């Protein structure tokens, strides 16, 4: 029979439909799920000494143990693995979007997120937020309300000869 796209076998049709659903990311797929892998984080960055907002602070999700050095750039492919840093606005506020990913089967989701805050003239701050710090929005998105993040002014270095 020419021109018939489907097999006469119901099992073959079911297998084809399941494969298309998996490859297409069907929302009813029992295997592939779109899940939050990192929460949305909101807060404000302030100078610890003056309580004034700090604009243009670089904020980045990082892997545990990673330390970003202000004023340096990475070489090779490692710089491409990280997302571009977010920057605070003139009032020191930031809103780091949540991240979703397709996962095989149902997994527990995210456990923690580590953020690095960096600005020239201030000590870098790396902090961690866990599920205990998050609330779940009505749409199911995890949100961490970080509040005020205090950056310490960098210690001046005097060179003695």
Secondary structure as UniProt FT lines:
FT   TURN            2..3
FT   HELIX           10..24
FT   TURN            27..28
FT   STRAND          32..38
FT   STRAND          40..47
FT   TURN            48..50
FT   STRAND          58..62
FT   TURN            64..65
FT   TURN            70..71
FT   TURN            76..77
FT   HELIX           78..81
FT   STRAND          86..87
FT   TURN            90..91
FT   STRAND          93..96
FT   STRAND          99..104
FT   STRAND          112..118
FT   TURN            120..121
FT   STRAND          125..130
FT   HELIX           131..133
FT   STRAND          134..136
FT   TURN            138..139
FT   STRAND          142..151
//
